[in-house]
């Protein structure tokens, strides 16, 4: 897999983790709000506690997904440094080896001589 493809999958995975964390945060906050509305001791609860509980569960979800990511990376084979270079690296090497040469018109060459 090329580096560009891995970066794309990592961006997708980070997006999935953030969406899952946001969904967990929102779900728990809604559940806490519903509990607060139905509870007889609702007057003792601070409204910010709903946000705090939601954020805690959002961070927990993100952390669990990050641990899963590390476990999967540990199971996957690591790229061997002895493997051939990727296409982008090969292109960079070819560009370094081939100097840029501007072709001049015959009339320009004649004027300079």
Helices and strands as residue ranges (DSSP letters): H 3-38, G 42-44, H 48-75, H 87-97, H 106-112
